């Protein structure tokens, strides 16, 4: 789930972590 678009808060954290 690391496409590059913060869909959810969790996804945003993953993208921000990268």
Biopython code that builds the backbone (N, CA, C, O; Angstrom):
import numpy as np
from Bio.PDB.StructureBuilder import StructureBuilder

atoms = [
    (1, "UNK", "N", (0.850, -1.203, 0.000)),
    (1, "UNK", "CA", (0.000, 0.000, 0.000)),
    (1, "UNK", "C", (0.879, 1.243, 0.000)),
    (1, "UNK", "O", (0.616, 2.192, 0.739)),
    (2, "UNK", "N", (1.921, 1.242, -0.826)),
    (2, "UNK", "CA", (2.806, 2.420, -0.888)),
    (2, "UNK", "C", (2.800, 2.956, -2.318)),
    (2, "UNK", "O", (3.812, 2.899, -3.015)),
    (3, "UNK", "N", (1.662, 3.471, -2.742)),
    (3, "UNK", "CA", (1.560, 3.981, -4.119)),
    (3, "UNK", "C", (2.138, 5.400, -4.198)),
    (3, "UNK", "O", (2.696, 5.800, -5.219)),
    (4, "UNK", "N", (1.993, 6.152, -3.098)),
    (4, "UNK", "CA", (2.516, 7.528, -3.077)),
    (4, "UNK", "C", (1.390, 8.513, -2.810)),
    (4, "UNK", "O", (1.622, 9.721, -2.751)),
    (5, "UNK", "N", (0.155, 8.001, -2.647)),
    (5, "UNK", "CA", (-0.974, 8.897, -2.347)),
    (5, "UNK", "C", (-1.511, 8.585, -0.964)),
    (5, "UNK", "O", (-2.024, 7.485, -0.755)),
    (6, "UNK", "N", (-1.418, 9.495, -0.017)),
    (6, "UNK", "CA", (-1.937, 9.291, 1.347)),
    (6, "UNK", "C", (-3.453, 9.156, 1.340)),
    (6, "UNK", "O", (-4.172, 10.142, 1.498)),
    (7, "UNK", "N", (-3.935, 7.930, 1.156)),
    (7, "UNK", "CA", (-5.380, 7.709, 1.134)),
    (7, "UNK", "C", (-5.940, 7.764, 2.553)),
    (7, "UNK", "O", (-6.948, 8.422, 2.811)),
    (8, "UNK", "N", (-5.267, 7.060, 3.471)),
    (8, "UNK", "CA", (-5.735, 7.040, 4.864)),
    (8, "UNK", "C", (-4.613, 7.547, 5.767)),
    (8, "UNK", "O", (-3.470, 7.704, 5.337)),
    (9, "UNK", "N", (-4.962, 7.795, 7.017)),
    (9, "UNK", "CA", (-3.938, 8.290, 7.945)),
    (9, "UNK", "C", (-2.799, 7.275, 8.036)),
    (9, "UNK", "O", (-1.629, 7.657, 8.075)),
    (10, "UNK", "N", (-3.133, 5.991, 8.071)),
    (10, "UNK", "CA", (-2.095, 4.961, 8.145)),
    (10, "UNK", "C", (-1.237, 5.010, 6.892)),
    (10, "UNK", "O", (-0.011, 4.933, 6.965)),
    (11, "UNK", "N", (-1.877, 5.137, 5.762)),
    (11, "UNK", "CA", (-1.136, 5.174, 4.491)),
    (11, "UNK", "C", (-0.223, 6.401, 4.486)),
    (11, "UNK", "O", (0.903, 6.348, 3.992)),
    (12, "UNK", "N", (-0.721, 7.495, 5.040)),
    (12, "UNK", "CA", (0.064, 8.727, 5.058)),
    (12, "UNK", "C", (1.334, 8.502, 5.880)),
    (12, "UNK", "O", (2.410, 8.984, 5.526)),
    (13, "UNK", "N", (1.193, 7.775, 6.962)),
    (13, "UNK", "CA", (2.357, 7.513, 7.811)),
    (13, "UNK", "C", (3.374, 6.671, 7.061)),
    (13, "UNK", "O", (4.579, 6.887, 7.187)),
    (14, "UNK", "N", (2.890, 5.712, 6.281)),
    (14, "UNK", "CA", (3.801, 4.834, 5.533)),
    (14, "UNK", "C", (4.533, 5.650, 4.468)),
    (14, "UNK", "O", (5.745, 5.512, 4.300)),
    (15, "UNK", "N", (3.811, 6.481, 3.764)),
    (15, "UNK", "CA", (4.419, 7.290, 2.706)),
    (15, "UNK", "C", (5.398, 8.277, 3.331)),
    (15, "UNK", "O", (6.473, 8.528, 2.785)),
    (16, "UNK", "N", (5.016, 8.837, 4.487)),
    (16, "UNK", "CA", (5.883, 9.814, 5.138)),
    (16, "UNK", "C", (7.137, 9.119, 5.678)),
    (16, "UNK", "O", (8.215, 9.711, 5.732)),
    (17, "UNK", "N", (6.979, 7.865, 6.074)),
    (17, "UNK", "CA", (8.111, 7.122, 6.622)),
    (17, "UNK", "C", (9.151, 6.883, 5.540)),
    (17, "UNK", "O", (10.347, 6.838, 5.829)),
    (18, "UNK", "N", (8.714, 6.729, 4.308)),
    (18, "UNK", "CA", (9.661, 6.429, 3.218)),
    (18, "UNK", "C", (10.416, 7.719, 2.870)),
    (18, "UNK", "O", (11.267, 7.716, 1.981)),
]
sb = StructureBuilder()
sb.init_structure("model")
sb.init_model(0)
sb.init_chain("A")
sb.init_seg("    ")
for serial, (resi, resn, name, xyz) in enumerate(atoms, 1):
    if name == "N":
        sb.init_residue(resn, " ", resi, " ")
    sb.init_atom(name, np.array(xyz, "f"), 0.0, 1.0, " ", f" {name:<3s}", serial, name[0])
structure = sb.get_structure()
